[in-house]
């Protein structure tokens, strides 16, 4: 695990030992949020404009959920929805866990 380069998504144990490196593409991946069932992680990929991605905790099924300008993803308690905000203007949005049904709250 490289602590000096771009920030990536990884799973570590409570001692800080690397269990699995989930992303490693040289682009900052930030603000991860793990689903309540522990099967998925949503995070912001810091390209020119933030984009929301979802990945399974086993490293499979990396999926882009938003087109850009999207930051700070978080799961709803039931795991069916993802909240996020837009960089400009600052509004709270919600979308289904597959990235569909986006709407402003």
Biotite code that builds the C-alpha atoms (Angstrom):
import biotite.structure as struc

atoms = struc.array([
    struc.Atom([0.000, 0.000, 0.000], chain_id="A", res_id=1, res_name="UNK", atom_name="CA", element="C"),
    struc.Atom([1.483, 3.319, -1.119], chain_id="A", res_id=2, res_name="UNK", atom_name="CA", element="C"),
    struc.Atom([0.780, 6.157, 1.317], chain_id="A", res_id=3, res_name="UNK", atom_name="CA", element="C"),
    struc.Atom([2.514, 8.794, -0.832], chain_id="A", res_id=4, res_name="UNK", atom_name="CA", element="C"),
    struc.Atom([0.661, 8.507, -4.154], chain_id="A", res_id=5, res_name="UNK", atom_name="CA", element="C"),
    struc.Atom([-2.972, 8.913, -5.071], chain_id="A", res_id=6, res_name="UNK", atom_name="CA", element="C"),
    struc.Atom([-5.495, 7.800, -2.451], chain_id="A", res_id=7, res_name="UNK", atom_name="CA", element="C"),
    struc.Atom([-7.039, 4.420, -3.273], chain_id="A", res_id=8, res_name="UNK", atom_name="CA", element="C"),
    struc.Atom([-9.723, 2.191, -1.726], chain_id="A", res_id=9, res_name="UNK", atom_name="CA", element="C"),
    struc.Atom([-8.385, -0.701, 0.347], chain_id="A", res_id=10, res_name="UNK", atom_name="CA", element="C"),
    struc.Atom([-9.582, -2.998, 3.097], chain_id="A", res_id=11, res_name="UNK", atom_name="CA", element="C"),
    struc.Atom([-7.329, -3.150, 6.145], chain_id="A", res_id=12, res_name="UNK", atom_name="CA", element="C"),
    struc.Atom([-7.602, -4.954, 9.456], chain_id="A", res_id=13, res_name="UNK", atom_name="CA", element="C"),
    struc.Atom([-7.722, -3.232, 12.840], chain_id="A", res_id=14, res_name="UNK", atom_name="CA", element="C"),
    struc.Atom([-3.902, -3.317, 13.051], chain_id="A", res_id=15, res_name="UNK", atom_name="CA", element="C"),
    struc.Atom([-3.569, -1.458, 9.738], chain_id="A", res_id=16, res_name="UNK", atom_name="CA", element="C"),
    struc.Atom([-2.470, -4.494, 7.725], chain_id="A", res_id=17, res_name="UNK", atom_name="CA", element="C"),
    struc.Atom([-3.600, -4.578, 4.088], chain_id="A", res_id=18, res_name="UNK", atom_name="CA", element="C"),
    struc.Atom([-6.259, -7.213, 3.418], chain_id="A", res_id=19, res_name="UNK", atom_name="CA", element="C"),
    struc.Atom([-7.244, -6.204, -0.127], chain_id="A", res_id=20, res_name="UNK", atom_name="CA", element="C"),
    struc.Atom([-6.422, -3.331, -2.486], chain_id="A", res_id=21, res_name="UNK", atom_name="CA", element="C"),
    struc.Atom([-9.702, -2.560, -4.310], chain_id="A", res_id=22, res_name="UNK", atom_name="CA", element="C"),
    struc.Atom([-8.640, 0.336, -6.539], chain_id="A", res_id=23, res_name="UNK", atom_name="CA", element="C"),
    struc.Atom([-5.249, 1.190, -7.977], chain_id="A", res_id=24, res_name="UNK", atom_name="CA", element="C"),
    struc.Atom([-5.619, 3.422, -11.001], chain_id="A", res_id=25, res_name="UNK", atom_name="CA", element="C"),
    struc.Atom([-3.576, 6.467, -10.003], chain_id="A", res_id=26, res_name="UNK", atom_name="CA", element="C"),
    struc.Atom([-6.673, 8.643, -9.461], chain_id="A", res_id=27, res_name="UNK", atom_name="CA", element="C"),
    struc.Atom([-7.684, 9.803, -5.979], chain_id="A", res_id=28, res_name="UNK", atom_name="CA", element="C"),
    struc.Atom([-10.563, 7.713, -4.586], chain_id="A", res_id=29, res_name="UNK", atom_name="CA", element="C"),
    struc.Atom([-11.994, 9.390, -1.482], chain_id="A", res_id=30, res_name="UNK", atom_name="CA", element="C"),
    struc.Atom([-14.955, 9.501, 0.907], chain_id="A", res_id=31, res_name="UNK", atom_name="CA", element="C"),
    struc.Atom([-15.704, 5.754, 0.975], chain_id="A", res_id=32, res_name="UNK", atom_name="CA", element="C"),
    struc.Atom([-18.876, 4.486, 2.630], chain_id="A", res_id=33, res_name="UNK", atom_name="CA", element="C"),
    struc.Atom([-19.534, 0.784, 3.267], chain_id="A", res_id=34, res_name="UNK", atom_name="CA", element="C"),
    struc.Atom([-23.082, -0.533, 2.878], chain_id="A", res_id=35, res_name="UNK", atom_name="CA", element="C"),
    struc.Atom([-24.767, -1.857, 6.030], chain_id="A", res_id=36, res_name="UNK", atom_name="CA", element="C"),
    struc.Atom([-24.546, -5.445, 4.733], chain_id="A", res_id=37, res_name="UNK", atom_name="CA", element="C"),
    struc.Atom([-20.794, -4.996, 4.145], chain_id="A", res_id=38, res_name="UNK", atom_name="CA", element="C"),
    struc.Atom([-21.003, -6.063, 0.500], chain_id="A", res_id=39, res_name="UNK", atom_name="CA", element="C"),
    struc.Atom([-20.535, -2.734, -1.315], chain_id="A", res_id=40, res_name="UNK", atom_name="CA", element="C"),
    struc.Atom([-18.554, 0.485, -1.028], chain_id="A", res_id=41, res_name="UNK", atom_name="CA", element="C"),
    struc.Atom([-19.496, 3.790, -2.643], chain_id="A", res_id=42, res_name="UNK", atom_name="CA", element="C"),
    struc.Atom([-16.823, 6.438, -3.057], chain_id="A", res_id=43, res_name="UNK", atom_name="CA", element="C"),
    struc.Atom([-15.916, 9.578, -4.916], chain_id="A", res_id=44, res_name="UNK", atom_name="CA", element="C"),
    struc.Atom([-13.373, 9.346, -7.721], chain_id="A", res_id=45, res_name="UNK", atom_name="CA", element="C"),
    struc.Atom([-11.642, 12.719, -7.961], chain_id="A", res_id=46, res_name="UNK", atom_name="CA", element="C"),
    struc.Atom([-11.369, 13.279, -11.678], chain_id="A", res_id=47, res_name="UNK", atom_name="CA", element="C"),
    struc.Atom([-11.766, 16.815, -13.073], chain_id="A", res_id=48, res_name="UNK", atom_name="CA", element="C"),
    struc.Atom([-15.169, 16.753, -11.389], chain_id="A", res_id=49, res_name="UNK", atom_name="CA", element="C"),
    struc.Atom([-16.112, 14.249, -8.686], chain_id="A", res_id=50, res_name="UNK", atom_name="CA", element="C"),
    struc.Atom([-17.899, 11.087, -9.774], chain_id="A", res_id=51, res_name="UNK", atom_name="CA", element="C"),
    struc.Atom([-19.583, 8.477, -7.583], chain_id="A", res_id=52, res_name="UNK", atom_name="CA", element="C"),
    struc.Atom([-18.591, 4.830, -8.023], chain_id="A", res_id=53, res_name="UNK", atom_name="CA", element="C"),
    struc.Atom([-19.664, 1.592, -6.344], chain_id="A", res_id=54, res_name="UNK", atom_name="CA", element="C"),
    struc.Atom([-17.467, -1.489, -5.924], chain_id="A", res_id=55, res_name="UNK", atom_name="CA", element="C"),
    struc.Atom([-18.086, -4.799, -4.201], chain_id="A", res_id=56, res_name="UNK", atom_name="CA", element="C"),
    struc.Atom([-15.890, -5.416, -1.158], chain_id="A", res_id=57, res_name="UNK", atom_name="CA", element="C"),
    struc.Atom([-14.329, -8.370, -3.000], chain_id="A", res_id=58, res_name="UNK", atom_name="CA", element="C"),
    struc.Atom([-13.037, -5.892, -5.631], chain_id="A", res_id=59, res_name="UNK", atom_name="CA", element="C"),
    struc.Atom([-15.486, -6.869, -8.376], chain_id="A", res_id=60, res_name="UNK", atom_name="CA", element="C"),
    struc.Atom([-18.123, -4.871, -10.225], chain_id="A", res_id=61, res_name="UNK", atom_name="CA", element="C"),
    struc.Atom([-16.644, -1.383, -10.252], chain_id="A", res_id=62, res_name="UNK", atom_name="CA", element="C"),
    struc.Atom([-19.578, 0.730, -11.502], chain_id="A", res_id=63, res_name="UNK", atom_name="CA", element="C"),
    struc.Atom([-19.832, 4.458, -12.180], chain_id="A", res_id=64, res_name="UNK", atom_name="CA", element="C"),
    struc.Atom([-23.080, 5.799, -10.701], chain_id="A", res_id=65, res_name="UNK", atom_name="CA", element="C"),
    struc.Atom([-22.838, 9.513, -11.557], chain_id="A", res_id=66, res_name="UNK", atom_name="CA", element="C"),
    struc.Atom([-21.494, 11.548, -14.447], chain_id="A", res_id=67, res_name="UNK", atom_name="CA", element="C"),
    struc.Atom([-19.685, 14.248, -12.545], chain_id="A", res_id=68, res_name="UNK", atom_name="CA", element="C"),
    struc.Atom([-19.842, 17.108, -10.072], chain_id="A", res_id=69, res_name="UNK", atom_name="CA", element="C"),
    struc.Atom([-20.950, 14.552, -7.418], chain_id="A", res_id=70, res_name="UNK", atom_name="CA", element="C"),
    struc.Atom([-19.300, 14.257, -4.005], chain_id="A", res_id=71, res_name="UNK", atom_name="CA", element="C"),
    struc.Atom([-19.704, 12.814, -0.490], chain_id="A", res_id=72, res_name="UNK", atom_name="CA", element="C"),
    struc.Atom([-21.666, 9.599, -1.116], chain_id="A", res_id=73, res_name="UNK", atom_name="CA", element="C"),
    struc.Atom([-23.277, 7.760, 1.775], chain_id="A", res_id=74, res_name="UNK", atom_name="CA", element="C"),
    struc.Atom([-25.650, 4.797, 2.131], chain_id="A", res_id=75, res_name="UNK", atom_name="CA", element="C"),
    struc.Atom([-29.179, 4.939, 3.473], chain_id="A", res_id=76, res_name="UNK", atom_name="CA", element="C"),
    struc.Atom([-29.705, 2.669, 6.505], chain_id="A", res_id=77, res_name="UNK", atom_name="CA", element="C"),
    struc.Atom([-31.663, 0.138, 4.402], chain_id="A", res_id=78, res_name="UNK", atom_name="CA", element="C"),
    struc.Atom([-28.903, 0.000, 1.753], chain_id="A", res_id=79, res_name="UNK", atom_name="CA", element="C"),
    struc.Atom([-31.259, 0.769, -1.134], chain_id="A", res_id=80, res_name="UNK", atom_name="CA", element="C"),
    struc.Atom([-30.338, 4.430, -1.608], chain_id="A", res_id=81, res_name="UNK", atom_name="CA", element="C"),
    struc.Atom([-27.220, 6.566, -1.828], chain_id="A", res_id=82, res_name="UNK", atom_name="CA", element="C"),
    struc.Atom([-27.176, 10.210, -0.809], chain_id="A", res_id=83, res_name="UNK", atom_name="CA", element="C"),
    struc.Atom([-24.657, 12.593, -2.326], chain_id="A", res_id=84, res_name="UNK", atom_name="CA", element="C"),
    struc.Atom([-24.182, 16.278, -2.944], chain_id="A", res_id=85, res_name="UNK", atom_name="CA", element="C"),
    struc.Atom([-23.237, 18.357, -5.944], chain_id="A", res_id=86, res_name="UNK", atom_name="CA", element="C"),
    struc.Atom([-20.109, 20.509, -5.827], chain_id="A", res_id=87, res_name="UNK", atom_name="CA", element="C"),
    struc.Atom([-21.992, 23.476, -7.284], chain_id="A", res_id=88, res_name="UNK", atom_name="CA", element="C"),
    struc.Atom([-24.665, 24.365, -6.472], chain_id="A", res_id=89, res_name="UNK", atom_name="CA", element="C"),
    struc.Atom([-24.605, 22.573, -3.111], chain_id="A", res_id=90, res_name="UNK", atom_name="CA", element="C"),
    struc.Atom([-27.755, 20.470, -2.979], chain_id="A", res_id=91, res_name="UNK", atom_name="CA", element="C"),
    struc.Atom([-28.373, 17.056, -1.418], chain_id="A", res_id=92, res_name="UNK", atom_name="CA", element="C"),
    struc.Atom([-29.423, 14.379, -3.898], chain_id="A", res_id=93, res_name="UNK", atom_name="CA", element="C"),
    struc.Atom([-30.486, 10.762, -3.604], chain_id="A", res_id=94, res_name="UNK", atom_name="CA", element="C"),
    struc.Atom([-30.241, 7.880, -6.076], chain_id="A", res_id=95, res_name="UNK", atom_name="CA", element="C"),
    struc.Atom([-30.975, 4.184, -6.011], chain_id="A", res_id=96, res_name="UNK", atom_name="CA", element="C"),
    struc.Atom([-28.028, 1.887, -5.337], chain_id="A", res_id=97, res_name="UNK", atom_name="CA", element="C"),
    struc.Atom([-27.721, 1.162, -9.069], chain_id="A", res_id=98, res_name="UNK", atom_name="CA", element="C"),
    struc.Atom([-27.400, 4.885, -9.892], chain_id="A", res_id=99, res_name="UNK", atom_name="CA", element="C"),
    struc.Atom([-30.910, 5.334, -11.280], chain_id="A", res_id=100, res_name="UNK", atom_name="CA", element="C"),
    struc.Atom([-33.808, 7.442, -9.959], chain_id="A", res_id=101, res_name="UNK", atom_name="CA", element="C"),
    struc.Atom([-31.658, 10.488, -9.121], chain_id="A", res_id=102, res_name="UNK", atom_name="CA", element="C"),
    struc.Atom([-33.550, 13.344, -7.507], chain_id="A", res_id=103, res_name="UNK", atom_name="CA", element="C"),
    struc.Atom([-32.835, 16.393, -5.405], chain_id="A", res_id=104, res_name="UNK", atom_name="CA", element="C"),
    struc.Atom([-34.026, 16.382, -1.802], chain_id="A", res_id=105, res_name="UNK", atom_name="CA", element="C"),
])
